[in-house]
Amino acid sequence: MEVVLLTFLSGFALVGIVFTILYLISSYKSRFPDNGIKLILYIPSNSASKLEGLVRQIYYEEIPKKFMTDGKLYLMVSPQDNETMEILDKLKKMYPIEVLPEQVSYCMITREKYVND
């Protein structure tokens, strides 16, 4: 009877040790802290149909974490595009998203040439 009791308690002790090790591994912070890098996307007008899938895919694949950003997705959207703003309001409740004011100038890289508008 004592052997069964000791085996039973040893099993619980082993499970406790395994869960403690898993907890310590999962709480270990990455050696890549937030370096102040921001992930900014410019969303053209009338692209609301693809916006939700794009944002979900970015967070599903953990793109902000892989680029060592602050974890937020910054979007530049035209405030006149009401459909896009409604979708963004819904997505803000699920993901860390910040809408930036629309900029007049930006830099786009196309075919190794810089195009400034």
N, C-alpha and C positions, 0 to 999 in steps of 0.2 A: 504494500500500500504506500509506503514511503517513497519507493522508487517512482511510482506513478505520479505522486504529488510533486516530487522534485523535477521530474521531466516536464510536467505541466507548467510549473513556475519558471523553469529554464526557458521554455518556449516563449512565455510572456516577456522574459528579460531580453531574449534575442530580438523579438519584435520591437521592443522599446528602443534597443540600441540601433536597429536599422532605421527606424523612424527619426531618431535623433540625428543620425548621420545625414539622412536625406534632408531634414530641416536645415541643418547647417550648410549643406551644399547649395540649397535653393536660396538661402538668405545671403550668400556670398555676393558681394557687389562686383560688377564688372570692373576690370582695370581701365576701361575707357569711360571716364566720366563725361558729362556734358561739356563739350568744348566750345559752346556758343554757336554751333552751326545750326542754321535754320533751313528747313525744307519749304521752299516757296513755290507755289504753282500759280501760273497765270491761266485763268479759265476764260476762253473767248466767249463772247455772247452767243446765245442759242446753242449751247452745248450741255444743257441741263439733263438731256436724256442719258448721257454717258457719265455724268458727274458722280452719282451715287455708287455705281459699279467701280469707278476709278478709286474713290476714297476707300471703299471696303477692301479692294484688292491691295492698296498701299498698306493698310493696317493688318490685313491677313498675312501678308508676306513680311511684316515687321520692317518695312523700309526705313522708317525713322530711326529705329534701333540700329540697323545695319550701317546707316550713315553717321551714327554717333551724334544725332541731333538732340534737341531738348525734348523730343517726343511729341511735339505739336506739329500739325500741318497748317501752314499759313497759305491762304488762298487769296488771290487778287481777282475779284469779281466785280462786274459792273453793277452798281446799285439799282440801275433801271431794269435789270433782268429779274422780274418778280418770281418767275418759276424757279430759277436757280436759287434765289434767296430763300424760298420756302423749303426747298430740298436741303439747303445748308442749315436752316433752323432745326430741321429734324435730325440731321447728322450730328449737329453740335451736342445733342443730348446723349449720343452714343460714343463719340470720339472726341479727343482734344483737338479741336479745330478753331482757328482764329481767322476772321475775315479782315484783310487789310484794305485800306482805301485804295481806290483805283489809281494807278500811277500813269502819268502821261508818257514817260519814257521807260524803256526797258531794253535789255540786250538779249538778242537771240543768236545762237550759234547754228549756222546752217552750212553744211559742206565745207567746214574749216574756214569759213569767212565770218566775220563779225558784222552783224547788221544792227545798227542803232536807229531806233525810231524816236 
